[in-house]
């Protein structure tokens, strides 16, 4: 009997995914070619999440 493990449900996997999403949002917001709504759509995150990350930037 084999052991199965869904890596996508792992806490560290989720934490890494969150960190990477934030890094990408920062780059996209700083680029200023896409709207907040388009960034959220592309990354499959909420508009509120993108706005929250954008508000933390000091540009």
PDB file of N, CA, C and O in Angstrom:
ATOM      1  N   UNK A   1       0.842  -1.165   0.000  1.00  0.00           N
ATOM      2  CA  UNK A   1       0.000   0.000   0.000  1.00  0.00           C
ATOM      3  C   UNK A   1       0.899   1.244   0.000  1.00  0.00           C
ATOM      4  O   UNK A   1       1.747   1.407   0.878  1.00  0.00           O
ATOM      5  N   UNK A   2       0.703   2.115  -0.993  1.00  0.00           N
ATOM      6  CA  UNK A   2       1.526   3.308  -1.118  1.00  0.00           C
ATOM      7  C   UNK A   2       0.947   4.493  -0.382  1.00  0.00           C
ATOM      8  O   UNK A   2      -0.254   4.577  -0.128  1.00  0.00           O
ATOM      9  N   UNK A   3       1.819   5.382  -0.056  1.00  0.00           N
ATOM     10  CA  UNK A   3       1.432   6.609   0.621  1.00  0.00           C
ATOM     11  C   UNK A   3       1.304   7.709  -0.430  1.00  0.00           C
ATOM     12  O   UNK A   3       2.216   7.904  -1.234  1.00  0.00           O
ATOM     13  N   UNK A   4       0.204   8.415  -0.432  1.00  0.00           N
ATOM     14  CA  UNK A   4       0.049   9.528  -1.362  1.00  0.00           C
ATOM     15  C   UNK A   4       0.070  10.829  -0.577  1.00  0.00           C
ATOM     16  O   UNK A   4      -0.419  10.906   0.550  1.00  0.00           O
ATOM     17  N   UNK A   5       0.646  11.844  -1.198  1.00  0.00           N
ATOM     18  CA  UNK A   5       0.780  13.136  -0.543  1.00  0.00           C
ATOM     19  C   UNK A   5       0.527  14.213  -1.586  1.00  0.00           C
ATOM     20  O   UNK A   5       1.176  14.242  -2.632  1.00  0.00           O
ATOM     21  N   UNK A   6      -0.406  15.085  -1.297  1.00  0.00           N
ATOM     22  CA  UNK A   6      -0.714  16.187  -2.204  1.00  0.00           C
ATOM     23  C   UNK A   6       0.112  17.400  -1.789  1.00  0.00           C
ATOM     24  O   UNK A   6      -0.205  18.080  -0.813  1.00  0.00           O
ATOM     25  N   UNK A   7       1.167  17.655  -2.538  1.00  0.00           N
ATOM     26  CA  UNK A   7       2.097  18.730  -2.191  1.00  0.00           C
ATOM     27  C   UNK A   7       1.421  20.095  -2.207  1.00  0.00           C
ATOM     28  O   UNK A   7       1.819  20.988  -1.459  1.00  0.00           O
ATOM     29  N   UNK A   8       0.402  20.271  -3.051  1.00  0.00           N
ATOM     30  CA  UNK A   8      -0.250  21.578  -3.157  1.00  0.00           C
ATOM     31  C   UNK A   8      -1.019  21.961  -1.894  1.00  0.00           C
ATOM     32  O   UNK A   8      -1.396  23.121  -1.725  1.00  0.00           O
ATOM     33  N   UNK A   9      -1.252  20.998  -1.011  1.00  0.00           N
ATOM     34  CA  UNK A   9      -1.927  21.277   0.247  1.00  0.00           C
ATOM     35  C   UNK A   9      -0.945  21.498   1.400  1.00  0.00           C
ATOM     36  O   UNK A   9      -1.355  21.791   2.523  1.00  0.00           O
ATOM     37  N   UNK A  10       0.326  21.359   1.122  1.00  0.00           N
ATOM     38  CA  UNK A  10       1.361  21.518   2.135  1.00  0.00           C
ATOM     39  C   UNK A  10       1.498  22.990   2.541  1.00  0.00           C
ATOM     40  O   UNK A  10       1.444  23.880   1.693  1.00  0.00           O
ATOM     41  N   UNK A  11       1.676  23.235   3.837  1.00  0.00           N
ATOM     42  CA  UNK A  11       1.794  24.596   4.367  1.00  0.00           C
ATOM     43  C   UNK A  11       2.966  25.342   3.729  1.00  0.00           C
ATOM     44  O   UNK A  11       2.808  26.489   3.310  1.00  0.00           O
ATOM     45  N   UNK A  12       4.119  24.722   3.651  1.00  0.00           N
ATOM     46  CA  UNK A  12       5.291  25.394   3.097  1.00  0.00           C
ATOM     47  C   UNK A  12       5.121  25.676   1.609  1.00  0.00           C
ATOM     48  O   UNK A  12       5.591  26.700   1.113  1.00  0.00           O
ATOM     49  N   UNK A  13       4.460  24.783   0.902  1.00  0.00           N
ATOM     50  CA  UNK A  13       4.161  25.006  -0.517  1.00  0.00           C
ATOM     51  C   UNK A  13       3.275  26.237  -0.651  1.00  0.00           C
ATOM     52  O   UNK A  13       3.536  27.100  -1.490  1.00  0.00           O
ATOM     53  N   UNK A  14       2.238  26.325   0.160  1.00  0.00           N
ATOM     54  CA  UNK A  14       1.313  27.456   0.114  1.00  0.00           C
ATOM     55  C   UNK A  14       2.038  28.760   0.467  1.00  0.00           C
ATOM     56  O   UNK A  14       1.795  29.796  -0.152  1.00  0.00           O
ATOM     57  N   UNK A  15       2.910  28.705   1.445  1.00  0.00           N
ATOM     58  CA  UNK A  15       3.665  29.888   1.849  1.00  0.00           C
ATOM     59  C   UNK A  15       4.572  30.357   0.704  1.00  0.00           C
ATOM     60  O   UNK A  15       4.672  31.555   0.441  1.00  0.00           O
ATOM     61  N   UNK A  16       5.218  29.432   0.039  1.00  0.00           N
ATOM     62  CA  UNK A  16       6.066  29.768  -1.100  1.00  0.00           C
ATOM     63  C   UNK A  16       5.267  30.361  -2.248  1.00  0.00           C
ATOM     64  O   UNK A  16       5.713  31.300  -2.908  1.00  0.00           O
ATOM     65  N   UNK A  17       4.097  29.814  -2.479  1.00  0.00           N
ATOM     66  CA  UNK A  17       3.218  30.314  -3.537  1.00  0.00           C
ATOM     67  C   UNK A  17       2.786  31.739  -3.226  1.00  0.00           C
ATOM     68  O   UNK A  17       2.766  32.591  -4.114  1.00  0.00           O
ATOM     69  N   UNK A  18       2.442  32.004  -1.973  1.00  0.00           N
ATOM     70  CA  UNK A  18       2.037  33.344  -1.546  1.00  0.00           C
ATOM     71  C   UNK A  18       3.182  34.339  -1.735  1.00  0.00           C
ATOM     72  O   UNK A  18       2.970  35.451  -2.219  1.00  0.00           O
ATOM     73  N   UNK A  19       4.383  33.940  -1.354  1.00  0.00           N
ATOM     74  CA  UNK A  19       5.546  34.806  -1.496  1.00  0.00           C
ATOM     75  C   UNK A  19       5.790  35.131  -2.962  1.00  0.00           C
ATOM     76  O   UNK A  19       6.051  36.281  -3.314  1.00  0.00           O
ATOM     77  N   UNK A  20       5.706  34.126  -3.806  1.00  0.00           N
ATOM     78  CA  UNK A  20       5.935  34.332  -5.244  1.00  0.00           C
ATOM     79  C   UNK A  20       4.850  35.222  -5.844  1.00  0.00           C
ATOM     80  O   UNK A  20       5.152  36.102  -6.650  1.00  0.00           O
ATOM     81  N   UNK A  21       3.588  35.004  -5.461  1.00  0.00           N
ATOM     82  CA  UNK A  21       2.507  35.853  -5.961  1.00  0.00           C
ATOM     83  C   UNK A  21       2.767  37.307  -5.593  1.00  0.00           C
ATOM     84  O   UNK A  21       2.575  38.205  -6.412  1.00  0.00           O
ATOM     85  N   UNK A  22       3.204  37.537  -4.357  1.00  0.00           N
ATOM     86  CA  UNK A  22       3.465  38.907  -3.924  1.00  0.00           C
ATOM     87  C   UNK A  22       4.584  39.533  -4.746  1.00  0.00           C
ATOM     88  O   UNK A  22       4.482  40.692  -5.146  1.00  0.00           O
ATOM     89  N   UNK A  23       5.645  38.786  -4.999  1.00  0.00           N
ATOM     90  CA  UNK A  23       6.763  39.296  -5.798  1.00  0.00           C
ATOM     91  C   UNK A  23       6.298  39.682  -7.205  1.00  0.00           C
ATOM     92  O   UNK A  23       6.706  40.713  -7.741  1.00  0.00           O
ATOM     93  N   UNK A  24       5.460  38.865  -7.780  1.00  0.00           N
ATOM     94  CA  UNK A  24       4.956  39.130  -9.132  1.00  0.00           C
ATOM     95  C   UNK A  24       4.041  40.348  -9.129  1.00  0.00           C
ATOM     96  O   UNK A  24       4.121  41.185 -10.029  1.00  0.00           O
ATOM     97  N   UNK A  25       3.173  40.457  -8.130  1.00  0.00           N
ATOM     98  CA  UNK A  25       2.285  41.617  -8.033  1.00  0.00           C
ATOM     99  C   UNK A  25       3.112  42.889  -7.934  1.00  0.00           C
ATOM    100  O   UNK A  25       2.811  43.873  -8.610  1.00  0.00           O
ATOM    101  N   UNK A  26       4.135  42.886  -7.115  1.00  0.00           N
ATOM    102  CA  UNK A  26       4.991  44.065  -6.951  1.00  0.00           C
ATOM    103  C   UNK A  26       5.586  44.467  -8.298  1.00  0.00           C
ATOM    104  O   UNK A  26       5.551  45.642  -8.662  1.00  0.00           O
ATOM    105  N   UNK A  27       6.123  43.520  -9.027  1.00  0.00           N
ATOM    106  CA  UNK A  27       6.723  43.822 -10.331  1.00  0.00           C
ATOM    107  C   UNK A  27       5.689  44.374 -11.304  1.00  0.00           C
ATOM    108  O   UNK A  27       5.967  45.327 -12.031  1.00  0.00           O
ATOM    109  N   UNK A  28       4.500  43.779 -11.320  1.00  0.00           N
ATOM    110  CA  UNK A  28       3.467  44.210 -12.256  1.00  0.00           C
ATOM    111  C   UNK A  28       2.939  45.599 -11.895  1.00  0.00           C
ATOM    112  O   UNK A  28       2.689  46.413 -12.785  1.00  0.00           O
ATOM    113  N   UNK A  29       2.770  45.875 -10.624  1.00  0.00           N
ATOM    114  CA  UNK A  29       2.283  47.190 -10.198  1.00  0.00           C
ATOM    115  C   UNK A  29       3.316  48.257 -10.538  1.00  0.00           C
ATOM    116  O   UNK A  29       2.964  49.330 -11.027  1.00  0.00           O
ATOM    117  N   UNK A  30       4.564  47.974 -10.286  1.00  0.00           N
ATOM    118  CA  UNK A  30       5.628  48.945 -10.569  1.00  0.00           C
ATOM    119  C   UNK A  30       5.783  49.199 -12.061  1.00  0.00           C
ATOM    120  O   UNK A  30       6.190  50.287 -12.466  1.00  0.00           O
ATOM    121  N   UNK A  31       5.463  48.210 -12.875  1.00  0.00           N
ATOM    122  CA  UNK A  31       5.559  48.358 -14.326  1.00  0.00           C
ATOM    123  C   UNK A  31       4.531  49.367 -14.849  1.00  0.00           C
ATOM    124  O   UNK A  31       4.778  50.039 -15.851  1.00  0.00           O
ATOM    125  N   UNK A  32       3.394  49.473 -14.185  1.00  0.00           N
ATOM    126  CA  UNK A  32       2.343  50.445 -14.490  1.00  0.00           C
ATOM    127  C   UNK A  32       1.746  50.320 -15.889  1.00  0.00           C
ATOM    128  O   UNK A  32       1.235  51.303 -16.426  1.00  0.00           O
ATOM    129  N   UNK A  33       1.800  49.137 -16.487  1.00  0.00           N
ATOM    130  CA  UNK A  33       1.175  48.960 -17.799  1.00  0.00           C
ATOM    131  C   UNK A  33      -0.170  48.246 -17.700  1.00  0.00           C
ATOM    132  O   UNK A  33      -0.959  48.268 -18.645  1.00  0.00           O
ATOM    133  N   UNK A  34      -0.432  47.611 -16.555  1.00  0.00           N
ATOM    134  CA  UNK A  34      -1.690  46.887 -16.368  1.00  0.00           C
ATOM    135  C   UNK A  34      -2.479  47.506 -15.231  1.00  0.00           C
ATOM    136  O   UNK A  34      -1.913  48.086 -14.305  1.00  0.00           O
ATOM    137  N   UNK A  35      -3.785  47.375 -15.313  1.00  0.00           N
ATOM    138  CA  UNK A  35      -4.637  47.845 -14.227  1.00  0.00           C
ATOM    139  C   UNK A  35      -4.587  46.852 -13.073  1.00  0.00           C
ATOM    140  O   UNK A  35      -4.185  45.700 -13.239  1.00  0.00           O
ATOM    141  N   UNK A  36      -5.000  47.317 -11.912  1.00  0.00           N
ATOM    142  CA  UNK A  36      -5.086  46.461 -10.723  1.00  0.00           C
ATOM    143  C   UNK A  36      -5.996  45.260 -11.018  1.00  0.00           C
ATOM    144  O   UNK A  36      -5.688  44.126 -10.650  1.00  0.00           O
ATOM    145  N   UNK A  37      -7.100  45.530 -11.678  1.00  0.00           N
ATOM    146  CA  UNK A  37      -8.062  44.473 -11.998  1.00  0.00           C
ATOM    147  C   UNK A  37      -7.455  43.424 -12.927  1.00  0.00           C
ATOM    148  O   UNK A  37      -7.689  42.227 -12.757  1.00  0.00           O
ATOM    149  N   UNK A  38      -6.674  43.879 -13.911  1.00  0.00           N
ATOM    150  CA  UNK A  38      -6.056  42.938 -14.858  1.00  0.00           C
ATOM    151  C   UNK A  38      -4.990  42.098 -14.156  1.00  0.00           C
ATOM    152  O   UNK A  38      -4.873  40.901 -14.420  1.00  0.00           O
ATOM    153  N   UNK A  39      -4.224  42.705 -13.276  1.00  0.00           N
ATOM    154  CA  UNK A  39      -3.217  41.960 -12.520  1.00  0.00           C
ATOM    155  C   UNK A  39      -3.885  40.869 -11.689  1.00  0.00           C
ATOM    156  O   UNK A  39      -3.427  39.726 -11.662  1.00  0.00           O
ATOM    157  N   UNK A  40      -4.970  41.233 -11.015  1.00  0.00           N
ATOM    158  CA  UNK A  40      -5.700  40.260 -10.198  1.00  0.00           C
ATOM    159  C   UNK A  40      -6.230  39.117 -11.060  1.00  0.00           C
ATOM    160  O   UNK A  40      -6.165  37.952 -10.668  1.00  0.00           O
ATOM    161  N   UNK A  41      -6.748  39.455 -12.223  1.00  0.00           N
ATOM    162  CA  UNK A  41      -7.283  38.428 -13.130  1.00  0.00           C
ATOM    163  C   UNK A  41      -6.183  37.485 -13.605  1.00  0.00           C
ATOM    164  O   UNK A  41      -6.366  36.268 -13.605  1.00  0.00           O
ATOM    165  N   UNK A  42      -5.060  38.034 -14.004  1.00  0.00           N
ATOM    166  CA  UNK A  42      -3.954  37.219 -14.521  1.00  0.00           C
ATOM    167  C   UNK A  42      -3.417  36.268 -13.452  1.00  0.00           C
ATOM    168  O   UNK A  42      -3.149  35.100 -13.734  1.00  0.00           O
ATOM    169  N   UNK A  43      -3.260  36.767 -12.235  1.00  0.00           N
ATOM    170  CA  UNK A  43      -2.678  35.955 -11.158  1.00  0.00           C
ATOM    171  C   UNK A  43      -3.708  35.151 -10.376  1.00  0.00           C
ATOM    172  O   UNK A  43      -3.356  34.375  -9.487  1.00  0.00           O
ATOM    173  N   UNK A  44      -4.972  35.337 -10.706  1.00  0.00           N
ATOM    174  CA  UNK A  44      -6.062  34.633 -10.027  1.00  0.00           C
ATOM    175  C   UNK A  44      -6.056  34.920  -8.526  1.00  0.00           C
ATOM    176  O   UNK A  44      -6.157  34.019  -7.693  1.00  0.00           O
ATOM    177  N   UNK A  45      -5.933  36.209  -8.219  1.00  0.00           N
ATOM    178  CA  UNK A  45      -6.032  36.688  -6.843  1.00  0.00           C
ATOM    179  C   UNK A  45      -7.104  37.771  -6.816  1.00  0.00           C
ATOM    180  O   UNK A  45      -7.604  38.184  -7.862  1.00  0.00           O
ATOM    181  N   UNK A  46      -7.455  38.227  -5.621  1.00  0.00           N
ATOM    182  CA  UNK A  46      -8.497  39.249  -5.518  1.00  0.00           C
ATOM    183  C   UNK A  46      -7.926  40.639  -5.805  1.00  0.00           C
ATOM    184  O   UNK A  46      -6.730  40.885  -5.649  1.00  0.00           O
ATOM    185  N   UNK A  47      -8.805  41.524  -6.223  1.00  0.00           N
ATOM    186  CA  UNK A  47      -8.425  42.913  -6.431  1.00  0.00           C
ATOM    187  C   UNK A  47      -7.956  43.516  -5.109  1.00  0.00           C
ATOM    188  O   UNK A  47      -7.020  44.316  -5.086  1.00  0.00           O
ATOM    189  N   UNK A  48      -8.598  43.139  -4.021  1.00  0.00           N
ATOM    190  CA  UNK A  48      -8.218  43.645  -2.703  1.00  0.00           C
ATOM    191  C   UNK A  48      -6.786  43.233  -2.343  1.00  0.00           C
ATOM    192  O   UNK A  48      -6.046  44.008  -1.737  1.00  0.00           O
ATOM    193  N   UNK A  49      -6.405  42.018  -2.715  1.00  0.00           N
ATOM    194  CA  UNK A  49      -5.044  41.543  -2.451  1.00  0.00           C
ATOM    195  C   UNK A  49      -4.035  42.420  -3.200  1.00  0.00           C
ATOM    196  O   UNK A  49      -3.041  42.865  -2.626  1.00  0.00           O
ATOM    197  N   UNK A  50      -4.301  42.663  -4.487  1.00  0.00           N
ATOM    198  CA  UNK A  50      -3.391  43.482  -5.300  1.00  0.00           C
ATOM    199  C   UNK A  50      -3.324  44.902  -4.733  1.00  0.00           C
ATOM    200  O   UNK A  50      -2.240  45.477  -4.631  1.00  0.00           O
ATOM    201  N   UNK A  51      -4.465  45.462  -4.369  1.00  0.00           N
ATOM    202  CA  UNK A  51      -4.484  46.809  -3.796  1.00  0.00           C
ATOM    203  C   UNK A  51      -3.696  46.844  -2.481  1.00  0.00           C
ATOM    204  O   UNK A  51      -2.987  47.813  -2.211  1.00  0.00           O
ATOM    205  N   UNK A  52      -3.816  45.812  -1.678  1.00  0.00           N
ATOM    206  CA  UNK A  52      -3.088  45.750  -0.424  1.00  0.00           C
ATOM    207  C   UNK A  52      -1.594  45.718  -0.619  1.00  0.00           C
ATOM    208  O   UNK A  52      -0.853  46.410   0.080  1.00  0.00           O
ATOM    209  N   UNK A  53      -1.145  44.913  -1.572  1.00  0.00           N
ATOM    210  CA  UNK A  53       0.296  44.853  -1.869  1.00  0.00           C
ATOM    211  C   UNK A  53       0.757  46.195  -2.436  1.00  0.00           C
ATOM    212  O   UNK A  53       1.818  46.695  -2.062  1.00  0.00           O
ATOM    213  N   UNK A  54      -0.029  46.774  -3.327  1.00  0.00           N
ATOM    214  CA  UNK A  54       0.338  48.053  -3.948  1.00  0.00           C
ATOM    215  C   UNK A  54       0.426  49.164  -2.904  1.00  0.00           C
ATOM    216  O   UNK A  54       1.284  50.041  -3.004  1.00  0.00           O
ATOM    217  N   UNK A  55      -0.445  49.133  -1.913  1.00  0.00           N
ATOM    218  CA  UNK A  55      -0.422  50.193  -0.898  1.00  0.00           C
ATOM    219  C   UNK A  55       0.805  50.110  -0.001  1.00  0.00           C
ATOM    220  O   UNK A  55       1.176  51.092   0.643  1.00  0.00           O
ATOM    221  N   UNK A  56       1.431  48.942   0.041  1.00  0.00           N
ATOM    222  CA  UNK A  56       2.632  48.773   0.873  1.00  0.00           C
ATOM    223  C   UNK A  56       3.908  49.223   0.173  1.00  0.00           C
ATOM    224  O   UNK A  56       4.962  49.330   0.798  1.00  0.00           O
ATOM    225  N   UNK A  57       3.807  49.487  -1.140  1.00  0.00           N
ATOM    226  CA  UNK A  57       4.993  49.910  -1.890  1.00  0.00           C
ATOM    227  C   UNK A  57       5.283  51.372  -1.612  1.00  0.00           C
ATOM    228  O   UNK A  57       4.371  52.181  -1.443  1.00  0.00           O
ATOM    229  N   UNK A  58       6.543  51.695  -1.568  1.00  0.00           N
ATOM    230  CA  UNK A  58       6.959  53.065  -1.308  1.00  0.00           C
ATOM    231  C   UNK A  58       7.609  53.634  -2.572  1.00  0.00           C
ATOM    232  O   UNK A  58       8.833  53.741  -2.654  1.00  0.00           O
ATOM    233  N   UNK A  59       6.797  53.991  -3.535  1.00  0.00           N
ATOM    234  CA  UNK A  59       7.300  54.566  -4.799  1.00  0.00           C
ATOM    235  C   UNK A  59       6.962  56.007  -4.916  1.00  0.00           C
ATOM    236  O   UNK A  59       7.307  56.644  -5.912  1.00  0.00           O
TER     237      UNK A  59
END
